[in-house]
Amino acid sequence: MAVHSDPVRTQSPGTGKAAVATTDAIAGDGTGSTPGKAGRTTGEPGLGARLAPYLLLLPATVATIGLLGWPLLKTVLLSFQNLNKRQFIQHLTEWNGFDNYKEQLTDSEFWTVTGRTIGFTAVNVVLIMVGGTLIGLLLNRLGTRMRLALSVALVLAWAMPVVAATTVYTWLFDQNFGVVDWFLDQLGWHSMAHFNWYSGEYSTFFVIVLLIVWMSIPFVAINMYAALTTIPKELYEAARMDGAGPVKTFTAVVFPSLKPFFLATTFLEIIWVFKAFTQVYLINHGGPDGLTRTLPVHAFLEGIGAQRFGAGSAIAVLTILMLAALMSYYFRIILKQEDEL
């Protein structure tokens, strides 16, 4: 359709002459803005607008570098030093290159502790994810009052300080005054009346695993319930109409919809369990006979306990490198998923 511009006559106040303007000149390019302002309206944001997000992130970035980056840098530097009790007292700096790393990588005890840590992490993560998922599904099916009561109990367990929770578990499984031994004795297992849970490797690990799982399940369960609320009810109805049972509904509806949640939560739990120190150390100090040492406890006992600070720092750096390799694999999966979307 052709658009005609009709002349519009206006009276010039200064000269009395008629000035002719067209509707095209008034309308400009059809957007209602004058040609002079079009560039500013449709152009790119200014320098201040582009820098604003980075300026807002700057305080948190500086605080993170100061609180985390500097200690990490000092740990890396210490791992290249021969820093024992003598050097520490005399304030001597003796660089020994990669000797601390060579010592650990050729030490059979280091690899034994590493394998134990991997197995310990795998058992905990499987129990945490399975238990948290089941409780999350339960929260999604309960009524309002029961869901509120269970959620409060989960939050209280999750919010308890680690040292306090570890102390309570130590008392519960005490050989002479523990409630667990008394309860098992009352059930008829009289051989458990004064059982020492901390005398063996597996019984000690049982207490530690129970503690870590008890403290970690609430995080998975609450997040699982929150994620379940995002699934449309129509998907559940369609699954029921197709005759799918609870297991089939979970594998065909819930898991595919919440796959990113499961992936992210699993990797978070792997990191948290892998670097768990307080629970393992306070229960039995890595004993008996060092049989419950994990990498964080091993680094502490070698560094602070034996006053071999360089060796302890090297173990800590190797632990960080293992977690970094694991996280690189996780980020690769995330990027692959984003490319598929």
C-alpha positions as CSV (number, residue, x, y, z in Angstrom):
1,M,0.0,0.0,0.0
2,A,1.5,3.4,-1.0
3,V,1.7,6.1,1.6
4,H,1.2,9.7,0.4
5,S,2.6,12.6,2.3
6,D,0.3,15.6,2.4
7,P,1.9,19.0,2.9
8,V,1.0,20.8,6.1
9,R,1.2,24.5,6.1
10,T,2.2,26.4,9.3
11,Q,2.6,30.0,9.9
12,S,6.1,31.1,10.8
13,P,5.8,33.4,13.8
14,G,8.8,35.4,12.9
15,T,8.4,36.2,9.2
16,G,4.8,35.4,8.5
17,K,5.9,33.1,5.7
18,A,4.3,29.7,5.3
19,A,6.5,26.8,6.1
20,V,5.8,23.5,4.4
21,A,6.3,20.2,6.4
22,T,5.4,16.7,5.4
23,T,4.1,13.9,7.5
24,D,7.1,11.9,6.4
25,A,9.4,14.4,8.1
26,I,7.3,14.5,11.2
27,A,7.1,10.7,11.4
28,G,10.8,10.2,10.7
29,D,11.4,6.6,10.0
30,G,8.0,5.4,11.2
31,T,9.1,4.7,14.7
32,G,7.9,7.9,16.2
33,S,11.4,9.1,17.1
34,T,13.4,11.8,15.4
35,P,16.4,10.8,13.3
36,G,18.8,12.4,15.8
37,K,17.6,10.3,18.7
38,A,17.2,7.0,16.9
39,G,20.8,6.0,17.5
40,R,20.5,6.5,21.2
41,T,17.2,4.6,21.4
42,T,18.2,1.5,19.4
43,G,21.9,1.6,20.0
44,E,24.0,-0.5,22.3
45,P,24.1,0.3,26.1
46,G,26.7,2.6,27.4
47,L,30.0,1.8,29.1
48,G,28.5,2.2,32.6
49,A,25.6,-0.2,31.9
50,R,28.1,-2.8,30.6
51,L,30.3,-2.5,33.6
52,A,27.5,-2.5,36.2
53,P,27.2,-6.3,36.6
54,Y,31.0,-6.6,37.0
55,L,31.1,-3.8,39.6
56,L,28.3,-5.5,41.6
57,L,30.3,-8.8,41.6
58,L,33.5,-7.1,42.5
59,P,33.1,-7.0,46.4
60,A,32.1,-10.7,46.5
61,T,35.0,-11.6,44.2
62,V,37.5,-9.7,46.3
63,A,36.2,-11.3,49.5
64,T,36.4,-14.8,47.9
65,I,40.0,-14.2,46.7
66,G,41.0,-12.9,50.1
67,L,39.4,-15.6,52.2
68,L,39.9,-18.6,49.9
69,G,42.5,-17.7,47.3
70,W,45.2,-16.5,49.6
71,P,45.2,-19.6,52.0
72,L,45.1,-21.8,48.9
73,L,48.1,-20.0,47.5
74,K,50.0,-20.4,50.8
75,T,49.2,-24.1,50.9
76,V,50.6,-24.6,47.4
77,L,53.7,-22.7,48.3
78,L,54.2,-24.8,51.5
79,S,53.9,-28.0,49.5
80,F,57.2,-27.1,47.7
81,Q,59.0,-26.5,51.0
82,N,60.8,-28.7,53.5
83,L,58.9,-27.2,56.5
84,N,59.3,-29.3,59.6
85,K,59.5,-28.4,63.3
86,R,63.1,-27.1,63.0
87,Q,62.4,-24.9,60.1
88,F,59.2,-23.6,61.6
89,I,60.9,-22.6,64.9
90,Q,63.9,-21.0,63.2
91,H,61.7,-19.3,60.5
92,L,63.7,-21.0,57.7
93,T,62.5,-21.4,54.2
94,E,63.9,-24.5,52.5
95,W,62.6,-25.1,49.0
96,N,62.7,-28.8,48.0
97,G,60.8,-28.7,44.7
98,F,58.5,-31.7,44.0
99,D,60.1,-33.9,46.7
100,N,56.9,-33.8,48.9
101,Y,54.8,-34.9,45.9
102,K,57.2,-37.6,44.9
103,E,57.2,-38.9,48.5
104,Q,53.4,-39.1,48.6
105,L,52.9,-40.5,45.1
106,T,55.4,-43.3,45.8
107,D,54.0,-44.0,49.3
108,S,51.8,-47.1,49.6
109,E,49.9,-45.6,52.6
110,F,48.8,-42.6,50.5
111,W,47.3,-44.8,47.8
112,T,45.6,-46.9,50.5
113,V,44.1,-43.8,52.1
114,T,43.0,-42.6,48.6
115,G,41.3,-45.9,47.8
116,R,39.6,-45.9,51.2
117,T,38.4,-42.3,50.7
118,I,36.9,-43.1,47.3
119,G,35.1,-46.2,48.7
120,F,33.9,-44.2,51.7
121,T,32.6,-41.4,49.5
122,A,30.8,-43.8,47.1
123,V,28.9,-45.6,50.0
124,N,27.9,-42.3,51.6
125,V,26.7,-40.7,48.3
126,V,24.6,-43.7,47.3
127,L,22.9,-43.9,50.7
128,I,22.4,-40.1,50.8
129,M,20.9,-39.9,47.3
130,V,18.6,-42.9,47.7
131,G,17.4,-41.9,51.2
132,G,17.0,-38.2,50.2
133,T,15.1,-39.1,47.1
134,L,12.7,-41.4,48.9
135,I,12.0,-38.8,51.6
136,G,11.5,-36.1,49.0
137,L,9.0,-38.3,47.2
138,L,7.3,-38.9,50.6
139,L,7.1,-35.1,51.2
140,N,5.4,-34.7,47.9
141,R,2.7,-37.3,48.8
142,L,2.0,-36.2,52.4
143,G,-0.7,-33.8,53.6
144,T,0.1,-30.3,54.7
145,R,0.5,-30.9,58.4
146,M,2.5,-34.1,58.1
147,R,4.7,-32.4,55.4
148,L,5.3,-29.5,57.7
149,A,6.2,-31.7,60.7
150,L,8.6,-33.8,58.6
151,S,10.2,-30.7,57.0
152,V,10.8,-29.1,60.4
153,A,12.5,-32.3,61.6
154,L,14.7,-32.4,58.5
155,V,15.7,-28.7,58.9
156,L,16.6,-29.3,62.6
157,A,18.8,-32.2,61.7
158,W,20.4,-30.3,58.8
159,A,21.0,-27.2,60.9
160,M,22.7,-28.9,63.8
161,P,26.4,-28.0,64.1
162,V,28.8,-30.7,62.9
163,V,30.7,-30.8,66.2
164,A,27.5,-31.0,68.3
165,A,26.1,-33.8,66.1
166,T,29.4,-35.8,66.2
167,T,29.5,-35.5,70.0
168,V,25.9,-36.8,70.3
169,Y,26.7,-39.8,68.1
170,T,29.8,-40.5,70.1
171,W,27.7,-40.6,73.3
172,L,25.0,-42.8,71.6
173,F,27.6,-45.4,70.6
174,D,29.6,-45.2,73.8
175,Q,30.8,-48.6,75.1
176,N,29.6,-48.2,78.7
177,F,26.8,-45.6,78.7
178,G,25.6,-45.6,75.1
179,V,21.9,-45.8,74.4
180,V,22.5,-48.0,71.3
181,D,24.3,-50.8,73.3
182,W,21.6,-50.6,76.0
183,F,18.8,-50.8,73.4
184,L,20.4,-53.8,71.6
185,D,20.8,-55.6,74.9
186,Q,17.1,-55.0,75.7
187,L,16.2,-56.6,72.3
188,G,18.0,-59.8,73.3
189,W,21.4,-59.2,71.8
190,H,23.2,-59.4,75.1
191,S,26.7,-59.6,73.4
192,M,26.2,-56.0,72.4
193,A,25.7,-54.8,76.0
194,H,29.2,-53.3,76.1
195,F,30.3,-53.5,72.5
196,N,33.1,-51.1,71.6
197,W,32.1,-49.6,68.2
198,Y,35.4,-47.9,67.9
199,S,37.6,-50.9,68.2
200,G,37.3,-52.0,64.6
201,E,37.6,-50.4,61.1
202,Y,34.1,-51.3,59.8
203,S,32.2,-50.6,63.1
204,T,33.9,-47.2,63.3
205,F,33.0,-46.5,59.7
206,F,29.4,-47.6,60.4
207,V,29.0,-44.9,63.0
208,I,30.7,-42.2,60.7
209,V,28.6,-43.2,57.7
210,L,25.4,-43.1,59.8
211,L,26.3,-39.6,61.0
212,I,27.1,-38.2,57.6
213,V,24.1,-39.7,56.0
214,W,21.8,-38.4,58.8
215,M,23.2,-34.9,58.4
216,S,23.1,-34.9,54.5
217,I,19.8,-36.5,53.7
218,P,17.7,-33.3,54.6
219,F,19.5,-31.2,51.9
220,V,18.7,-33.8,49.2
221,A,15.1,-34.4,50.5
222,I,14.1,-30.7,50.7
223,N,15.6,-29.9,47.3
224,M,14.0,-33.0,45.8
225,Y,10.6,-32.0,47.1
226,A,11.1,-28.4,45.7
227,A,12.0,-29.9,42.3
228,L,9.0,-32.2,42.3
229,T,6.7,-29.3,42.6
230,T,7.9,-28.1,39.1
231,I,6.6,-31.2,37.3
232,P,3.2,-30.6,35.8
233,K,0.4,-32.8,37.2
234,E,-0.6,-33.7,33.7
235,L,2.5,-35.9,33.3
236,Y,1.5,-37.9,36.3
237,E,-2.1,-38.3,35.0
238,A,-0.8,-39.4,31.6
239,A,1.4,-42.0,33.3
240,R,-1.5,-43.3,35.3
241,M,-3.7,-43.5,32.3
242,D,-1.0,-45.6,30.5
243,G,-1.0,-48.0,33.5
244,A,2.4,-47.0,34.9
245,G,3.1,-47.9,38.5
246,P,5.2,-45.9,41.0
247,V,8.6,-47.3,39.7
248,K,7.7,-46.7,36.1
249,T,6.4,-43.2,36.9
250,F,9.7,-42.4,38.6
251,T,11.9,-43.7,35.7
252,A,9.7,-42.3,32.9
253,V,8.5,-39.0,34.4
254,V,10.3,-37.9,37.5
255,F,13.9,-38.8,36.7
256,P,14.0,-37.4,33.1
257,S,12.4,-34.2,34.3
258,L,14.8,-33.8,37.2
259,K,18.0,-35.2,35.7
260,P,19.9,-31.9,36.0
261,F,18.9,-31.8,39.7
262,F,20.1,-35.3,40.3
263,L,23.4,-34.6,38.5
264,A,24.1,-31.3,40.4
265,T,23.1,-32.7,43.8
266,T,25.2,-35.9,43.3
267,F,28.3,-33.9,42.5
268,L,27.8,-31.6,45.4
269,E,27.4,-34.6,47.8
270,I,30.6,-36.2,46.3
271,I,32.6,-33.0,47.1
272,W,31.1,-32.6,50.6
273,V,31.7,-36.2,51.6
274,F,35.1,-36.5,49.9
275,K,36.4,-33.6,52.0
276,A,34.6,-34.5,55.2
277,F,37.0,-34.0,58.1
278,T,35.2,-33.2,61.3
279,Q,33.1,-36.3,61.6
280,V,35.9,-38.7,60.7
281,Y,38.5,-37.0,63.0
282,L,36.3,-36.5,66.0
283,I,34.8,-40.0,66.1
284,N,38.1,-41.8,66.5
285,H,40.9,-39.6,65.2
286,G,41.3,-41.8,62.1
287,G,41.7,-44.9,64.2
288,P,42.0,-47.6,65.2
289,D,45.6,-47.8,64.0
290,G,44.8,-45.3,61.2
291,L,42.3,-47.7,59.5
292,T,39.7,-44.9,59.2
293,R,41.9,-42.2,57.8
294,T,40.6,-40.4,54.8
295,L,42.6,-37.9,52.7
296,P,41.6,-34.8,54.7
297,V,42.4,-36.5,58.0
298,H,45.6,-37.9,56.6
299,A,46.7,-34.4,55.5
300,F,46.0,-33.0,59.0
301,L,47.7,-35.8,60.8
302,E,50.8,-35.7,58.6
303,G,50.9,-31.9,58.6
304,I,49.8,-30.8,62.1
305,G,50.1,-34.0,64.0
306,A,53.6,-35.1,62.7
307,Q,54.6,-31.5,62.2
308,R,55.5,-32.2,58.6
309,F,53.8,-29.2,57.2
310,G,55.2,-29.5,53.6
311,A,54.0,-33.1,53.3
312,G,50.6,-32.3,54.7
313,S,50.3,-29.4,52.3
314,A,51.2,-31.7,49.4
315,I,48.5,-34.1,50.4
316,A,46.0,-31.3,50.6
317,V,46.9,-30.0,47.1
318,L,46.6,-33.6,45.7
319,T,43.2,-33.8,47.2
320,I,42.2,-30.5,45.6
321,L,43.5,-31.7,42.2
322,M,41.4,-34.9,42.5
323,L,38.3,-32.8,43.2
324,A,39.2,-30.4,40.4
325,A,39.4,-33.3,37.9
326,L,36.1,-34.6,39.1
327,M,34.5,-31.1,38.7
328,S,35.9,-30.7,35.2
329,Y,34.1,-33.9,34.2
330,Y,30.9,-32.4,35.8
331,F,31.2,-29.1,33.9
332,R,31.7,-31.0,30.7
333,I,28.5,-32.9,31.2
334,I,26.7,-29.6,32.0
335,L,28.0,-27.9,28.8
336,K,27.0,-31.0,26.8
337,Q,23.5,-30.8,28.2
338,E,23.2,-27.1,27.4
339,D,24.3,-27.8,23.8
340,E,21.6,-30.4,23.5
341,L,18.9,-27.9,24.6
